[in-house]
Amino acid sequence: MKLRVGIAGYGLAGRSFHAPILSATNFDIAAILTNNDVRKRHAKEDFPAAKILSNIEELCEQGLDLVVIASGNQVHLSQALAAIKAGIPTVVDKPMGINVAQTEEILNASISAGVPVTTYFNRKWDSDTLTLKRVIRDGHIGRVIRMDSRFERFRPQLNPQSWRENNSPQDGGGLLLDLAPHLISTAIDCFGHAELKSASIRSVRGGADDDCVLLLGHDSGVESILSASAVVGSPGPRLRVIGSDGAFVVNELDPQEALLRSGKKPKDGKWNEDTASKAFIHRGDSVEEFKSDPGNYSHFYSLVHDAIVNKTGMPIGSEEILAVARIIDHARKINTHG
């Protein structure tokens, strides 16, 4: 059963990360909101039958089954509230709100209106995360002690055209809002509830925060060291998980982002390309390759589709969304560079 979806925002997130996955999971892209002339052209090229609209109210008048908010962080709140008010189930790209207060406002509106809402923690369907869960479940490295999880890049110069790199945290900029939600959500998904123990958040290049390190202590006894940075000249492995009997290591980013950026897309909820990250088990000098599970972001939107059709729960619940938002807010309060 095809569902009609409207996408608010058609930049990198809307065009490359949401639209292809939606199209692969039984959604018909019926309307797109953008006021940028270049993006209007892209939208018309990609989806000739879709209506191109200029405001969220018009988008919500198109008889939609779902609204996906892939616009700038600073308008997530207003656009989500408009979609909920219109009675349309809503996916908000991460972060749902710029802070806990905004996140709670969206979630409370959802509860009051009886309209489901969720956020796009798609990295839970990365190859490395899916494989790590199996490693933990089957005891391949014994009792897990610590996880190092990173999104590290080397971009020493600010991009003057990027709002993410230049806006203040109050206007939705910075890596703590951009990449940390993925790191935190996957850590909680793998190891359970956590408290923030320390936070280092700073701007090295003079724009928005671009170097963040968070330390989480999970109730399970695991520590997660989470790093998001644009100024690392020698990026570390994507994942290094230390256990009592060995270490699980994934060096590279899940392949799906590069595939989507290059214009490739899944079909009928499946990738034809290889989406398994190379993974290894280290035991001192002994290193063996470990068979990875393929990543697939289509699972997220398949679950959203099921939630709308069958009235089941959305893939990311309010408790998890709030847990991530609270850790981010707390990180600003205890920041050693504050």
NUKOL-654478 format. One record per residue: residue number from 1; residue in one letter; y, x, z of N, C-alpha, C in turn. Coordinates in steps of 0.2 Angstrom, whole numbers. Atoms other than C-alpha are relative to their C-alpha. Example, Ala and Ser with C-alpha at 12.3 -4.5 7.8 and 13.67 -1.06 7.14 Angstrom:
// NUKOL-654478
   i aa   n_Y   n_X   n_Z  ca_Y  ca_X  ca_Z   c_Y   c_X   c_Z
   1  a    -6     4     0   -22    62    39     6     4     0
   2  s    -6    -4    -1    -5    68    36     5    -4     3
// end
This chain:
// NUKOL-654478
   i aa   n_Y   n_X   n_Z  ca_Y  ca_X  ca_Z   c_Y   c_X   c_Z
   1  m    -6     4     0     0     0     0     6     4     0
   2  k    -6    -4     1    16     8    -6     6    -3     4
   3  l    -6     2    -4    31     7     6     6     3    -3
   4  r    -6    -2     3    49     8     1     4     4     5
   5  v    -4    -5    -5    59    23     9     6     2    -3
   6  g    -7    -3     2    77    28     9     1     6     3
   7  i    -1    -7    -3    82    46    12     7     1     1
   8  a    -7    -2    -1    99    50    20     1     7     0
   9  g    -1    -7     1   104    67    14    -5     3    -5
  10  y     5    -2     5    97    76    -1     2     8    -1
  11  g     0    -8     0   100    95     3    -7     3     0
  12  l     7    -3     0    86   107     6    -5    -4     4
  13  a     5     4    -3    78    96    19    -2    -6    -3
  14  g     1     6     3    79    80    10    -4     1    -7
  15  r     3    -1     6    74    86    -7    -6     4     0
  16  s     6    -4     1    62   100    -4    -5    -1     6
  17  f     5     1    -6    54    95    13    -2    -7     1
  18  h     2     7    -1    54    76    14    -2    -3    -6
  19  a     2     4     6    54    69    -3    -7     1    -3
  20  p     6    -1     3    39    78   -10    -6    -2     4
  21  i     6     2    -4    28    74     5     0    -8     1
  22  l     0     7     1    34    56     5    -4    -3    -6
  23  s     3     2     6    29    54   -13    -7     1     0
  24  a     7    -1     0    12    61    -9    -4    -4     5
  25  t     4     4    -5     8    49     5     2    -8     0
  26  n     0     8     1    10    31    -2     7    -3     2
  27  f    -6     2     0    29    30    -1     4     0    -7
  28  d    -4     1     6    41    24   -15     7     2     2
  29  i    -7    -2    -2    58    33   -14     4    -5    -4
  30  a    -4     5     3    69    18   -17     7     1     0
  31  a    -7    -1     0    86    24   -12     1     7     4
  32  i    -2    -7    -3    95    41    -8     7     0     2
  33  l    -7     0    -2   111    43     2     2     7    -1
  34  t    -3    -6     0   122    58    -3     7    -1    -4
  35  n    -6     0     3   140    61    -7     2     6    -4
  36  n    -1    -7     3   138    78   -15    -2    -1    -7
  37  d     1     1     7   140    78   -34    -7     3    -3
  38  v     5    -4     3   127    91   -37    -7    -3     3
  39  r     6     3    -3   114    82   -25    -1    -7    -3
  40  k     0     6     4   118    66   -34    -4     1    -6
  41  r     4    -2     6   112    74   -50    -7     2     1
  42  h     7    -2    -2    97    81   -42    -4    -6     2
  43  a     4     6    -2    92    64   -35    -1    -4    -6
  44  k     1     3     6    94    56   -52    -5     3    -4
  45  e     5    -4     4    84    69   -60    -7    -1     3
  46  d     6     0    -3    70    68   -47    -3    -7     1
  47  f     3     7    -1    69    49   -44     5    -4    -4
  48  p    -4     4     4    77    40   -59     1    -7     2
  49  a     0     7    -2    73    23   -52     3    -1     7
  50  a    -3     1    -7    81    26   -35     7    -1     0
  51  k    -7     2    -1    98    19   -30     3     6     3
  52  i    -3    -5    -3   110    33   -26     6    -3     3
  53  l    -5     4    -4   122    27   -12     4     5     4
  54  s    -5    -4    -3   137    33    -2     0     0     7
  55  n     0     1    -7   134    27    15    -6    -3     3
  56  i     6     2    -3   121    23    28    -1    -8     0
  57  e     1     7     0   125     4    28    -3    -2    -6
  58  e     3     2     6   122     3    10    -8     1    -1
  59  l     7    -2     0   106    12    12    -5    -5     3
  60  c     4     5    -4   100     0    25    -1    -7    -3
  61  e     0     7     3   103   -15    14    -5     0    -6
  62  q     4     0     6    90   -10     1    -7    -2     1
  63  g     6     3    -1    75   -19     8    -5     6     1
  64  l     4    -6    -1    67    -3    15    -5    -1     6
  65  d     5     0    -5    51    -1    25     1     6     5
  66  l    -1    -6    -4    57    17    32     6     3    -3
  67  v    -6    -4     1    73    27    33    -2     7     3
  68  v     0    -7    -3    72    46    34     6     3     0
  69  i    -7    -3     0    87    55    40    -1     7     0
  70  a     0    -7     1    88    72    33     7     3    -2
  71  s    -7    -2     1   106    74    34     2     6     5
  72  g    -2    -5    -5   117    86    44    -1    -2     8
  73  n     2     1    -7   113    87    63     6    -5     3
  74  q    -6     4    -3   131    80    67     0    -7    -1
  75  v     0     7     2   127    63    59    -7    -3     2
  76  h     6     3    -2   109    61    66     1    -6     4
  77  l    -1     5    -5   115    50    80     2    -7    -4
  78  s    -3     6     3   126    38    70    -5    -3    -6
  79  q     4     3     5   114    36    55    -7    -3     3
  80  a     6     2    -3    99    34    66     1    -7     4
  81  l    -2     6    -3   108    20    76     1    -5    -5
  82  a    -1     5     5   113    11    60    -7    -2    -3
  83  a     6     2     3    95    11    53    -4    -4     5
  84  i     3     4    -5    88     5    70     3    -7     1
  85  k    -3     7    -1   101    -9    71    -2    -4    -6
  86  a     2     4     6    96   -14    53    -8    -2     1
  87  g     7     1    -1    78   -15    60    -5     3    -4
  88  i     4    -3     5    71    -2    49    -4     6     4
  89  p     3    -6    -3    58    11    56     3     6    -3
  90  t    -4    -6     2    66    28    56    -4     7     2
  91  v     2    -7    -2    61    47    55     6     4     0
  92  v    -5    -5     0    74    59    60    -2     7     0
  93  d     2    -7     0    73    77    55     2     3     7
  94  k    -1    -4    -7    73    89    70     7     3    -1
  95  p     1     4    -6    83    89    81     2    -7    -1
  96  m    -2     7     0    83    70    84     8     0     1
  97  g    -7     0    -2   100    72    93     2     7     2
  98  i    -2    -6    -1   111    87    96    -1     2     7
  99  n     1    -2    -7   108    86   115    -5    -6     3
 100  v     4     5    -3    98    76   127     3    -7     0
 101  a    -3     6    -1   111    62   129    -1    -4    -7
 102  q     0     3     6   111    59   110    -8    -3    -1
 103  t     7     2     1    92    59   110    -2    -6     3
 104  e     2     6    -4    90    47   124     4    -7    -3
 105  e    -3     6     3   103    35   115    -4    -3    -6
 106  i     4     2     6    92    35    99    -6    -4     3
 107  l     7     3    -2    76    32   109     1    -7     4
 108  n    -2     6    -3    84    19   120     1    -6    -5
 109  a    -2     5     5    91    10   105    -7    -3    -4
 110  s     7     2     3    73    10    97    -4    -5     5
 111  i     4     4    -5    65     3   113     4    -7     0
 112  s    -4     6     0    79   -11   114    -1    -4    -6
 113  a     1     4     6    77   -16    96    -7    -1    -2
 114  g     7     0     2    58   -14    95    -1     3    -6
 115  v     1    -3     7    60    -3    80    -2     7     1
 116  p     2    -7    -2    50    13    80     4     5    -3
 117  v    -4    -6     2    58    30    78    -4     6     2
 118  t     3    -6    -2    51    47    78     4     6    -3
 119  t    -3    -6     3    56    65    73    -5     5    -3
 120  y     5    -4     4    49    78    61    -1     7     3
 121  f     3    -6    -3    40    91    71    -6     2    -5
 122  n     6    -1     5    30    95    55    -4     6     1
 123  r     4    -7    -1    25   113    61    -6    -1     4
 124  k     7     1    -3    11   105    71    -5    -1    -5
 125  w     5     0     5     3   103    54     0     6    -4
 126  d     1    -6     3     5   121    50    -7     3     0
 127  s     7    -3     0   -11   131    46    -1     4     7
 128  d     1    -4    -6    -8   143    61    -1    -4     6
 129  t     0     4    -6    -5   129    73    -7    -4     0
 130  l     7     4     1   -21   119    67    -5     5     2
 131  t     5    -5    -2   -31   135    68     0     2     7
 132  l     0    -2    -7   -25   140    85    -3    -5     4
 133  k     3     6    -4   -30   123    92    -8     1     0
 134  r     7    -1     0   -48   127    86    -2     6     4
 135  v     2    -6    -4   -48   144    93     0    -1     7
 136  i     0     2    -7   -43   137   110    -6    -4     2
 137  r     5     5    -1   -55   123   109    -7     3     0
 138  d     7    -3     1   -70   134   104    -1     6     4
 139  g     1    -6    -4   -66   148   116     0     7    -3
 140  h     1    -7     4   -65   162   103     4     6     3
 141  i    -3    -5    -3   -53   172   113     0     0     8
 142  g     1     0    -7   -58   167   130     6    -5     3
 143  r    -5     4    -4   -45   160   143     7     3    -3
 144  v    -7    -2     2   -27   160   135     5     2     5
 145  i    -5    -3    -5   -14   170   144     7    -1    -2
 146  r    -7     0     3     1   171   133     0    -1    -7
 147  m    -2     1     7     8   166   116     6     3    -2
 148  d    -6    -2     3    21   175   106     1    -4    -6
 149  s    -1     4     6    28   163    93     7     1    -3
 150  r    -6    -2     3    41   168    81     2    -3    -7
 151  f    -3     0     6    52   163    67     6     5    -1
 152  e    -5    -5     1    61   179    63     1     2    -7
 153  r    -2    -2     7    71   184    48     5     6     0
 154  f    -6    -5     1    83   198    42     5    -2    -5
 155  r    -6     2     4    99   190    36     6     3     3
 156  p    -5    -3    -4   112   202    43     7    -3    -2
 157  q    -6     3     2   126   193    33     0    -8     1
 158  l     0     8     0   132   175    37     1    -3    -7
 159  n    -1     4     6   131   163    23     6    -5     2
 160  p    -6     4    -2   149   155    23    -1    -7    -2
 161  q     1     7     2   142   140    14    -5    -4     5
 162  s     5     3    -4   129   136    28     3    -3     6
 163  w    -2     3    -6   134   123    41    -4     2     6
 164  r     5    -2    -5   119   128    51     2     7     3
 165  e    -1    -6    -2   125   146    52     7     1     3
 166  n    -7    -1    -2   143   143    56     3    -6     5
 167  n    -2     5    -5   145   126    66    -2     2     7
 168  s     1    -1    -7   146   126    84    -6    -4     2
 169  p     5     4    -3   132   119    95     2    -7     0
 170  q    -2     7    -1   142   104    98     1    -4    -7
 171  d     0     3     7   143   101    79    -7     1    -4
 172  g     7     0     2   124   104    77    -2     7    -3
 173  g     2    -7     3   124   123    71    -4     4     5
 174  g     4    -5    -4   113   137    77    -7    -1     0
 175  l     7     0     0    95   142    78    -3    -3     6
 176  l     3     4    -6    92   134    95    -1    -7    -2
 177  l     1     7     3    94   117    86    -4     0    -6
 178  d     4     0     6    86   123    70    -7     1     0
 179  l     6    -2     0    71   132    73    -4     0     7
 180  a     3     0    -7    68   132    92    -4    -7     1
 181  p     4     6    -1    62   113    91    -7     1    -2
 182  h     7    -1     3    47   118    80    -4     5     5
 183  l     3    -5    -4    43   133    92    -2    -4     7
 184  i     2     4    -7    44   122   108    -5    -5    -1
 185  s     5     6     1    35   107   101    -7     2    -1
 186  t     7    -2     1    20   117    95    -3     3     6
 187  a     3    -3    -6    19   127   111    -2    -6     5
 188  i     2     6    -5    19   110   121    -7    -3    -3
 189  d     6     3     3     6   103   108    -6     4     2
 190  c     6    -4    -1    -6   118   111    -1     1     7
 191  f     2    -2    -6    -4   121   129     3    -4     6
 192  g    -2     5    -4     4   106   137     6     1     3
 193  h    -7     1    -3    19   102   148     2     7     2
 194  a    -2    -6    -1    30   117   151     7     0     3
 195  e    -7    -1    -3    46   122   161     3     6    -3
 196  l    -4    -6     3    59   134   154     1     5     6
 197  k    -1    -5    -5    59   150   164     6     5    -1
 198  s    -6    -4     2    72   160   155     2    -1    -7
 199  a    -2     1     6    83   159   140     6     6    -2
 200  s    -5    -5     3    93   172   129     2    -3    -6
 201  i    -2     3     6   104   164   116     7     3    -1
 202  r    -6    -3     2   118   173   107     1     0    -7
 203  s    -3     0     7   128   175    91     1     8    -1
 204  v    -1    -7     2   126   193    83     4     0    -5
 205  r    -4     0     6   134   189    67     7    -3     0
 206  g    -6     3    -1   149   180    74     1    -7    -2
 207  g    -1     7     2   145   162    68    -4    -4     6
 208  a     5     4    -4   132   150    76    -5     5     4
 209  d     5    -4    -3   119   156    88    -6     2    -5
 210  d     5    -2     5   107   167    78    -5     4     3
 211  d     5    -4    -3    96   176    90    -2    -3     7
 212  c     2     4    -6    86   166   103    -7     2     3
 213  v     7    -1    -3    72   170   115    -1    -4     6
 214  l     2     5    -6    64   157   127    -6     2     3
 215  l     6    -1    -4    51   159   140    -2    -6     3
 216  l     2     6    -3    41   144   144    -6     2     5
 217  g     6    -1    -5    28   143   159    -3    -7    -1
 218  h     4     7     1    15   129   155    -4    -1     6
 219  d     4     2    -6     6   120   169    -7     2    -1
 220  s     7    -2     1   -10   126   161    -1     7     2
 221  g     0    -7    -2    -5   144   166     2     4    -5
 222  v    -2    -4     6    -1   150   149     8     1     0
 223  e    -7    -1     2    16   158   145     1     0    -7
 224  s    -2     0     7    25   155   129     6     4    -1
 225  i    -7    -4     2    38   168   122     2    -2    -7
 226  l    -2     4     7    47   159   108     6     4    -2
 227  s    -6    -4     3    59   169    97     2    -3    -7
 228  a    -3     2     6    70   162    83     6     5    -1
 229  s    -5    -5     1    81   175    75     1     1    -7
 230  a    -2    -2     7    91   179    59     1     8    -1
 231  v    -3    -7     1    94   197    63    -6     5     2
 232  v     5    -4    -2    77   205    66    -2     4    -7
 233  g     1    -4     5    75   220    54    -8     1    -1
 234  s     7    -1     1    56   221    57    -3    -6     4
 235  p     2     6    -3    50   203    60    -8     1     3
 236  g     7     0    -3    34   202    72    -4    -5    -4
 237  p     4     5     3    19   192    68     2    -7     1
 238  r    -2     7    -1    21   173    66    -3    -2     7
 239  l     3     2    -6     9   170    80    -4     6     3
 240  r     5    -4    -4     0   182    93    -1    -3     6
 241  v     2     4    -6   -10   173   106    -5     4     4
 242  i     4    -5    -4   -17   184   120    -5    -4     4
 243  g     5     3    -4   -34   178   128    -3     6     4
 244  s     4    -5    -4   -45   186   141    -5     4    -4
 245  d     5    -3     4   -58   190   127     3     3    -7
 246  g    -3    -2     7   -46   195   112     6    -3    -1
 247  a    -6     3     2   -31   190   103     0    -3    -7
 248  f    -1     4     6   -27   178    89     6     2    -3
 249  v    -6    -2     3   -15   184    76     1    -3    -7
 250  v    -2     3     7    -6   176    61     6     4    -2
 251  n    -6    -4     2     6   188    52     6    -4    -4
 252  e    -5     3     5    14   177    39     1    -8     2
 253  l    -2     7    -1    23   160    39    -5    -4    -4
 254  d     4     5     3    12   145    34     3    -1    -8
 255  p    -2     0     7    12   144    14     4    -6    -2
 256  q    -3     6     3    19   126    13     7     0    -2
 257  e    -7     0     1    37   130    15     2     3    -7
 258  a    -1    -3     7    37   142     0    -2    -4    -6
 259  l     2     5     5    27   130   -10     5    -5    -2
 260  l    -5     6     0    39   116    -7     7     3    -3
 261  r    -6    -2     3    54   127   -11    -1     2    -7
 262  s     1    -2     7    46   133   -27    -1    -6    -5
 263  g     0     7     4    45   114   -33    -7    -2     0
 264  k     7     3    -1    26   112   -29     0    -5     5
 265  k     1     5    -5    20    97   -20    -7    -2     0
 266  p     6     3     0     5    89   -14    -1    -6    -4
 267  k     1     6     3    -3    74   -22    -6    -4     3
 268  d     5     5    -4   -12    59   -14    -2     3     7
 269  g     1    -3    -7   -10    68     3    -3     6     0
 270  k     4    -6     0   -18    84    -2     3     5    -5
 271  w    -2    -6     4   -13   101    -9    -5     3    -4
 272  n     5    -4     5   -21   109   -24     0     7     1
 273  e    -1    -7    -1   -14   126   -19    -3     1     7
 274  d     2    -2    -7   -21   136    -4     5     0     5
 275  t    -5     0    -6   -12   132    12    -3     3     6
 276  a     3    -3    -6   -22   142    24     3     7     1
 277  s    -3    -6    -2   -13   156    33    -6     5     1
 278  k     5    -5    -2   -23   173    35     1     1     7
 279  a     0    -1    -8   -28   174    53    -6     5     2
 280  f     5    -6    -2   -37   188    63    -1    -1     7
 281  i     2    -1    -7   -46   190    79     0     8     2
 282  h    -1    -7    -2   -41   207    87    -4     1     7
 283  r     3    -2    -7   -52   215   101     0     8     0
 284  g    -1    -7     0   -45   232   103     0     3    -7
 285  d     0    -3     6   -49   243    88    -4    -5    -5
 286  s     4     4     4   -60   229    81     4    -6    -2
 287  v    -4     5     3   -51   217    69    -4    -4    -5
 288  e     4     3     5   -60   203    60     4    -6    -2
 289  e    -3     6     3   -53   189    48    -3    -6     3
 290  f     2     6    -3   -54   172    55     1    -6    -5
 291  k    -1     5     5   -56   157    44     5    -5     2
 292  s    -6     5    -2   -40   146    45    -2    -7    -3
 293  d    -1     7     3   -38   127    43     6     0    -4
 294  p    -6     1     4   -27   123    29     5    -4     3
 295  g    -5     4    -2   -10   116    33     2    -5    -4
 296  n    -2     6     4    -4    99    27     5    -4     4
 297  y    -5     4    -3    12    91    31    -1    -8    -2
 298  s     1     7     2     6    75    22    -3    -4     6
 299  h     3     3    -5    -3    71    38     5    -4     5
 300  f    -5     3    -4    13    67    47     2    -6    -3
 301  y    -2     7     3    19    54    34    -6    -5    -1
 302  s     6     5     0     1    47    33     0    -4     6
 303  l    -1     4    -7     3    43    52     6    -4     0
 304  v    -6     5     0    20    36    49    -2    -6    -4
 305  h     2     6     5    13    25    35    -4    -5     4
 306  d     5     4    -4    -1    19    47     4    -3     5
 307  a    -4     3    -6    11    16    61     4    -6    -2
 308  i    -4     6     3    22     4    50    -5    -5    -2
 309  v     5     5     2     7    -5    42    -4    -3     5
 310  n     4     2    -5    -4    -6    57     3    -1     7
 311  k    -4     0    -7     9    -6    71    -3     5     5
 312  t     3    -6    -5     1    10    79     6     4     2
 313  g    -5    -4    -2    11    23    87     2     5    -5
 314  m    -3    -5     4    22    35    78    -3     7     2
 315  p     4    -6    -1    15    53    76     3     4     6
 316  i    -3    -4    -5    28    61    88     3    -5     5
 317  g    -2     5    -5    31    50   104     6     2     4
 318  s    -7    -1    -3    47    49   114    -1     5     6
 319  e     1    -5    -6    40    59   129     0     7    -3
 320  e     0    -6     3    37    74   118     7     2    -3
 321  i    -7    -1     3    54    72   109     5     2     5
 322  l    -5    -1    -6    63    71   126    -2     7     3
 323  a     2    -6    -4    53    86   133     3     6    -4
 324  v    -3    -5     4    59    97   118     8     0     1
 325  a    -7     0    -1    77    91   120     3     2     6
 326  r    -2    -2    -6    78    94   138    -1     8     1
 327  i     1    -7     0    71   112   136     6     3    -3
 328  i    -6    -3     4    85   115   123     6     0     4
 329  d    -6     1    -5    99   108   135    -1     5     5
 330  h     1    -4    -5    92   118   149     1     7    -2
 331  a    -1    -7     2    92   134   139     7     2    -1
 332  r    -7    -2     0   110   133   136     3     1     7
 333  k    -2    -1    -7   113   131   155    -2     6     3
 334  i     2    -6    -3   103   146   160     1     6    -4
 335  n     0    -6     5   107   157   145     3     6     3
 336  t    -2    -7    -3   109   175   151     6     2    -4
 337  h    -6    -2     4   122   177   137     6    -5     0
 338  g    -5     6     0   132   161   142     7     2     3
// end
